[in-house]
C-alpha cells in the first residue's frame, strides 16, 4: 500500500518571522517520495508558506484520510492566541494580533490525526517558539494525540538578529538523501547527533526519551500501541484518545482517553488485555460494514451514558465517533445532525462557545451540511445550523452568513 507524505513549511512573511521555514523544502523535495514515506511508493503533498488556515486544514484532512502510512514533515513557528492561550502554527499572514484568525490552531492538527490507526502516523517537526509560547510549553506540553508518533524538537527564541535555521529538519533531509530511511527513532537520534550544540536548549520530542542533558525535560509522547486506553479508528480525519495530563479524578479533556465499560462478553481472558472497540470499528469501516461499526459505537455510547450521564465526556466521545462514522458511510445529513447534537450538549453542559471542542463540532456540522444532496433535508438542518452558528461563530469569518446565504438559495428550490 502506498504511503502519503505531507511537507509543510510555514512562517510569517513580515517582521514576526522567527525561522526561515521554507528553506528546508528544496532539501526535502530532493528526497525520493518512497524514502520520505518509508514505503515502496508514496504520494507527496507540499505546502510552502501557506496563507489560509482552512487551506492547510483541507490538505491535512485529505492526507489523514488516505489509507496507508502517513508522515508529516512540519517546519515552522509557534505562537499563542491572546484570547484562549492556545498554541498555533503561524502562517504567512500571521501577526501577534491576528494569530487566532490567520494561524492554524495546534489542536486542529491533533484532531485531524486522531482517527488514524496506531503505527500508521508519524509527525517529524522542527518548531521554533516565541518567548510567550516557550514559557507556556513548559507548563502545557504540546499534545499531538495518542496515535501519532512524534519526533523532532522545539527551539527557544534564539535571541539574536536574523532568522533561526531549521537545522534539525535540514539534517533529517540530508540524512534521507542517502536513499535510505532508517527507523524514525534512529533517524531522530542521528539528526540530534549532528546538531549537539542546540540540544541543551531545545525541547526534544520523541516516543521514547532521548538520553541527552537539557535544562528542561523532554516532552514524553506515547509510542503507538503503548500506554493503555482506547485506541483510534483508521481512515478518517480524527482519532480518539489523546492524553493531556489530567490528574487522577480530574474531568477528562476533550479527546482524552476514555475508560468505557466493556460488555461482559468482551471481558478478556486471564493474562490478556481488553479488546479495543476502536479496532473493531476500524475493521468494520474498512470492510464497508458501516451499520456494524455504528452498532458497536452505539453500544459504548449507551453504556457511557448509563454510567456517567449522556452529557459526559465518555458519552460525547462516542457521539463524536458516530458522527464521523455517518460521514464514512456517506450519510452527510446524519453526520451533520450528530455533530450539532454534540455541540448543543457541550453548550448545555456549560462549555464556552469558543471552546475548541464546541467550535470543532459546529465546524464539522457545517462542513457536512454542505454535502447534503436532498434540498428538503438540507433546509431542515440548515435552519438549526444557522441558530447554532449564531451562538458559535467559529474562527472562519463569515461562517454564519455562509449558512444564511445557502439557506436563501435552498428556499428557492
FENGIRA-V601324 format. One line per field, one symbol per residue. ss: DSSP state (H for helix, E for strand, L for the rest). psi: psi as a letter, one per 40 degrees, with the letter a starting at -180 (. if undefined). burial: + if it has 16 or more other C-alpha atoms within 10 Angstrom, else -. Layout:
ss=???
psi=???
burial=???
//
This chain:
ss=LLEEEEEEELLLLLLLLLELHHHHHHHHHLLLHHHHHLLLLEEEEEEELLLLHHHHHHHHHHHHHLLLLEEEEEEEEEEELLLLLLEEELLLLLLLLLHHHHLEEHHHHHHHLELLLLLLEEEEEEEEELHHHHHHHLLLLLLLLLLEEEEEEEELLLLLLLLELLHHHHHHHHHHLLLLLLLHHHHHHHHHHLLHHHHLLLEEEELLLLLLLLLLLLEELLLLLLLLLLLLLLLLLELLLLLLLLLLLLLLLLLLLLLLLLLHHHLLLLLLLLLLHHHHHHHHHHLLLHHHHHHHHHHHHHHHHHHHLLLLHHHHHHHHHHHHHHHHLLLHHHHHHHHHHHHHHHHHLLLLLLLHHHHHHHHHHHHHHLLLLLHHHHHHHHHHHHHHHHHLLLLLLLHHHHHHHHHHHHHLL
psi=hiihhhhhhhiieaeehdigdeeedddddehhdddddfidiihhhhhhfidhddddddddddddeiiiihhhhhhaiiiiiedefiiihiadehideeddeeihhdedddddedeiiieehhhhigihiidddddddedgihheidehhhiaihiihefiiiiihgddddddddddeeehhiiddddddddddefdedddeihhhidihhgiiidiiihihhiheciiihaihifaeiihgghefiiheihiiheihhghhiideehiiheiiiihddddddddddeegddddddddddddddddddeideiddddddddddddddddeegdddddddddddddddddeeiidehddddddddddddddeehdhdddddddddddddddddgdaehheddddddddddddde.
burial=-++++++++++++--++++++++++-++--+++++++++-++++-++++++++--++-+++++++++++++++++++++++----++++++++++---++++++++++++++++++++-+++++++++++--++-++----+++++++++++++++++-----++++++++++++++---+--+--+++-++-----++-++++++++-+-------+++++++----++++++++++++++++-------+++++++-+-+-------------++++-+++++----+--++-+++-++++++----++++++++++++++++++++-+++++++++++++++++-----++-+++++++++++-+++-+-----++-++--++-++--++++---++--++--+------
//
